[in-house]
Amino acid sequence: MEIDQAIISKFERGDRKPTKEQVLKFAKFYKLDKEELLVAWLSDKVAYDLQDENLADKVLKAAEQKIKYKKK
């Protein structure tokens, strides 16, 4: 996979988060659904960033609307 074992160990301990490219390498190596793994990875990033925010629900709804608007 060309990912250093020490870095993988940090992922496992929660000391470091994988990049999108690393997530895609894991998906390919383990023959996992790429889209499903990316959704899990991205949702973890968002949840981590918003976990201590009282307005997290409102932020997510606003972000959803912005994404829909930008896709038009």
C-alpha positions as CSV (number, residue, x, y, z in Angstrom):
1,M,0.0,0.0,0.0
2,E,3.0,2.2,0.4
3,I,1.9,3.5,3.8
4,D,4.4,3.3,6.5
5,Q,3.6,0.8,9.3
6,A,4.2,3.5,12.0
7,I,1.6,5.7,10.3
8,I,-0.9,2.8,10.2
9,S,-0.3,2.2,13.9
10,K,-1.0,5.9,14.6
11,F,-4.3,5.5,12.7
12,E,-5.2,2.5,14.9
13,R,-4.4,4.3,18.1
14,G,-6.3,7.4,17.0
15,D,-3.2,9.6,17.1
16,R,-3.5,10.5,13.5
17,K,-6.2,10.6,10.8
18,P,-5.7,9.2,7.3
19,T,-5.8,11.3,4.3
20,K,-8.3,10.8,1.5
21,E,-5.6,9.2,-0.6
22,Q,-4.7,6.8,2.2
23,V,-8.4,5.9,2.6
24,L,-8.6,5.1,-1.1
25,K,-5.5,2.9,-0.8
26,F,-7.1,1.0,2.0
27,A,-10.3,0.5,0.0
28,K,-8.4,-0.8,-3.0
29,F,-6.1,-3.1,-0.9
30,Y,-8.8,-4.6,1.2
31,K,-11.3,-4.6,-1.8
32,L,-13.8,-2.5,0.2
33,D,-16.5,-0.3,-1.3
34,K,-14.7,3.0,-2.0
35,E,-17.8,5.2,-1.7
36,E,-18.8,3.6,1.6
37,L,-15.4,4.0,3.1
38,L,-15.1,7.7,1.9
39,V,-18.6,8.4,3.4
40,A,-17.4,6.9,6.8
41,W,-14.1,8.9,6.6
42,L,-15.7,12.2,5.8
43,S,-18.5,11.8,8.3
44,D,-15.9,11.1,11.0
45,K,-14.0,14.3,10.1
46,V,-17.2,16.3,10.3
47,A,-18.3,14.7,13.5
48,Y,-14.9,15.3,15.1
49,D,-15.0,19.0,14.1
50,L,-18.5,19.6,15.4
51,Q,-18.6,17.3,18.4
52,D,-18.4,20.1,21.0
53,E,-20.6,22.6,19.2
54,N,-24.0,23.2,20.6
55,L,-25.2,24.3,17.1
56,A,-23.9,21.3,15.3
57,D,-27.4,20.3,14.0
58,K,-28.0,23.7,12.6
59,V,-24.5,23.9,11.1
60,L,-25.1,20.6,9.3
61,K,-28.5,21.7,7.9
62,A,-27.0,25.0,6.7
63,A,-24.0,23.1,5.1
64,E,-26.5,20.8,3.3
65,Q,-28.3,23.7,1.9
66,K,-25.1,25.3,0.7
67,I,-24.0,22.1,-1.0
68,K,-27.3,21.8,-2.8
69,Y,-27.1,25.4,-3.9
70,K,-23.5,25.0,-5.2
71,K,-24.5,21.9,-7.2
72,K,-27.1,23.8,-9.1
